[in-house]
Amino acid sequence: MGDKLTEMLKKVRQIEIRTNRHVSDALAGAYRSLFKGRGMDFEEAREYQAGDEIRSIDWNVTARTGKAHVKKYREERELTMMLAVDLSASGQFGSGEVSKRELAAELASVLAFSAARNGDKVGLALFTEGVEHIIPPRKGRRHILRIIRDILAWKPQKCGTDIAAALEEINRILKRKAIVVLISDFLQGPNGRLPDPAEKTSDPIFKALDITNRRHDLVCFSLSDERELSIPSGLGVITLEDSETGEIVELDTNDNPDCDRYAAANAERIRNFKRALARSNIDLMEVYTDKPYIPTLRRFFERRAAGQ
């Protein structure tokens, strides 16, 4: 037990050191201009002016008055960031040195320390088939280290994923507008696949994402591993097990068309999911266990600050 605790604390400290290098003044400044600059408390609606962000348009007032209106916010000195992290069984997967769960902890650390540098509170919601663990938003280095530790050390009670149920609980808990950062591989359901926009009316995840995005400032990070997206050919017959459902299938990797169809189907599902979220004005960033995530984070900050 003592060795496990020592190893865990060592890993938390390593993540802190790595992420603090990334949370430079530039990254913390990008965070400040992106979230602080927009303000979070709604004050009033006013007529649209040239240069206003399209995402700030108040469509209800626009429809009622017949003229474009945007939401005006009162800037707050202190914001709240809620990290919603998926700890379902598929997060344990990693074909290289880092699992998706470890990547989630590091990504959450960078975002949390960026928020802390700007004097904001950070909270945590760990979920599988529902929210299993909550850390209320607070400030301070020790608090963030606890968040990192819990992402790595929490033992999930369930294996599956229910993002809709998790977001419903988070919306119930958060009484004021917040920055909600959803970190997940988005693999759920009996087939362990990305949500299908063709089933948007029957899949509650899309409604939950829409509601959360209207109530809060929702940002989604999709975690992936290269071996989930494509399987190399020439390995013979391999056995694959779904870590969440336990389903086992065999795949002949010597059959190149099978491998090609697998990769093409995954690519198509990703494209469709991204398009569906984009239509709902929800930001989705893809991060991978085998690639640096900081460039993705920087591009997101730059793109969003530019109003794209």
N, C-alpha and C positions, 0 to 999 in steps of 0.2 A: 504493500500500500504506500509506504514511504517513498519507494523508488518511482512509482507511478506519479505521485504528487510532484516529486522533484522534476521528473521529465516534463510534466504538464506545465509547471511554472517556467521551466527553461524554454519551452516552446512559445509560451505567451510572451516572454521577454524578447525572444528572437523576432516575433512578429512586431512587437512594439518598436524595436530598433530598425527593422526594415521599413516599416510604414512611416516612421517619423522622418526618415530620409526623403520619402516621397512627399510628405506634407510640407512642402516648401512654402515660402511666402507667396509664391506665384499661385500654387494650387489652392492655398487657403484664401488668397485674394479672389480667385475665380469663383470659389464657393460663395464668398461674401457678396460679390457683384451679382451672382446668379440668383441666390435665394433672398438675401437681405434687400437687394435693390428692388425686387418685385414687391416686397412687403407681403404680409400674410393676413392682415385683418381687413375684411371688406368694409369700405366706408360709404361709397355711393356709385351710381352709374352716371357716366357723362357721355356726350356725343363723341363718336370716333373722330380722331384727328390724324392727319398724315404722319406716319412714323410709329403709330401705336402698334403693339404686337397683335397679330391675328388671334393668338391664343387667349388674349384678354377680353375678347368680344363677349358681351353679355347677350346671348342669343334670345333669351326670354324677353328682355326689354326691347331688343331690336325688333322682334316679331310684333310686340305690342304697339310700338310707336311708329314703325315703318322706317325708322332711321337707325343706322348702325350706332350702337353704344358699347363702350368698354367699361369693365369693372375697375374702379379706382380703389386702391388699397391704402390703408394707413400703415406706414412702416413701423415695425416693432424692433425694439432693441434686442430682444431675446426671442429666438425661435426654438421649436422643439422638433427633433428628428427621431422618428421611430423606425428602428431597423427590424424588418420582418424577415426572419431567416428560416428557410426550409431545411429541416433536419430529417427528412424521410430517408429510407434505407438507400435509395439510389445515390445520395450524396456521399456515401462512403467510397464510391468508385473513383478510381484514378489510375490511368495506365502508365503514368510516369511517376515522378517524385512527389507530386502533390495531388491529394484527393479534392473533390469538389467542395467538401466540407471545410478543408483547410483553406482553400481559395476563398470561400465565403467569409471565413474569419479574418483573413488578411484584407479583403475588400471592405468589410465592415469596419475594420480598424482604421483604414485610410479615411473613410467618410466620417467616422466618429471623431478622430483627431482633428480633421478639418473643421467640423462643427465646434469642437472644444476651443480651437484657436480663435473662433469668433464669439466665444462666450455663450454658446447655445447648449441647451440640454439634449441629452441623448438617452433613448430608452431602447429596450429590446423585447421582441416577441419571437419565441422559438415555436415552430409549429410542425406538425405532421398531418394527421387527419383532423386537426384542430389545434388551437393554441395550447401548448403544454407548459410554457414557462414565460413569465413576464418579469422584466426589470423596469420599474417606473423610471421615467426620464429624470436624470440628474446631471450635474456637472462634475468635472474633476478627472484627473488622470487615473486615480484608483478605481473610480467608477467605470471608466472605459476598459481598464485592464480586467475588471470583473466580467464585463460584456464579452471580451475576447475569450476569457477562460471558459465561460458558460457555453459559448458556441462550440468550443472544442470538446468540452468535458460532459455536457449534458447527455444523459442516456435516454433516448426517446422511448416513450411508452408504446408507440405504434410504428408501423413500417410504411404505411401508405401516405398519400398526399391529398389534401383537400384545401386548395388555396382559397376557394370561395368561403368556406367556413372560417378560415383564419382571418380573412379580411373583414368579415362580418363582426367578429369578436373585436378586432382592432378598432373598427369604426365605432363600436359601442363604448370602448374604453376611452378613446380620445375625444374629449369634450370640445376642444378648440382645434382650429385648422393647424395642421402640422406637415412636415416633410415626411412622407412615408416611403421608405426604401425597401422594395421587395426583392429579396435575393433568393433565387430558386432555379432549379433546372427545368421547371414547368412540366416535368414528366409525371403524368397521373392517369388514373383510370385503369381499367382492366388490362389494357394493352401497353401501359406505361409510355404513352406517346404525348406529344404536345397537343394542347386543345385544338380542335378542328373548327375553324370559323363557319364551316358548313353546318355545324351543330350549335350555332350561337344561340338560337332560341331555346335549346334544351339544356345547354351546358351552363350552369350557374356562374362559372368563373368569369365569363365576359360581363355579366351584369354586375358582379362584385367589383371587378376592375373599374368599370364605368362609374359606379357609385363612389368608390374610394377616390378616383381622380377628380370627381366633382367636389367632394368634401375637403380633400387635402391636395397637396402637391405630390403626386405619385410618380416615382421613378422605379423602373424595373431593370434588374440585372439578371440575364439568363446565363447560367453556368453550363458549360459543355466540356466533354472530353473527346478527343479526336476518334477514339475507338468506339464511341457511341454513334458517331456520324458516318463512319465508313469502316469496313473490315477488309484487311489486306487479303489478297488471294494467295493460293498456294500453300495454305496451312493444313490442308486436309479437312476432315470432318471435325468440327468443334462443337462443344456443348455450351449453350448460353442459358443463364438463369436470371429471371427477373427478380431483383432483390426485394421488390415490394410485394409481388404477388406469389413468388415461388414457382411461376410457370417455367418449364424447361423446354427448350427447343434445340434441335440439331441443325447445323448449317454446313453444307459442303462448300468450303472455300475454294476448292478446285474448280467449281462451277462459276466461272467469271460472270456470266449474266446475273446469277443470284446476288453476287456482291455488288454489281453495278446497280441492280434494281433497289437494293437496300440503301445505298448511298443516295440515289436519285430521289427515293421516297422521303428520306430524311430532309434533303435539301428543299424539296417541295413543301413539306410541312412547316419548315422554318420560315420560308418565304410567305406562306399564307398567314401564319401566326403574326409575323411582323406587320404585314399589310393590315390585318384586322385591328391591331393595337394602334397603328398609325392613323387609321380612320377615326378612332376614338380619341385621338390627340394624346396618346399615352406614350411616353418615352421608353424605349427598350434598348438596352446595351447588351451585346453579346461578349462574354469573357470566357476564356478557355484555360484549362489547366496547364497547357503546354506553351502558352504565349503570354508575354507581358501585358498586364491589364492597365497600367498607368497611361499609356498612349490612348487607349479607349476612353478612359476617364477624362483625359484632357480634351479629346475631340468632342466628347459629350458636353463638357462645360462650355467650350468655344461655340459649338453649334447652337446650344440652347440660349446662350447669352446673345447670339446674333439674331435670335428670334426665328430660327429655321425649324 
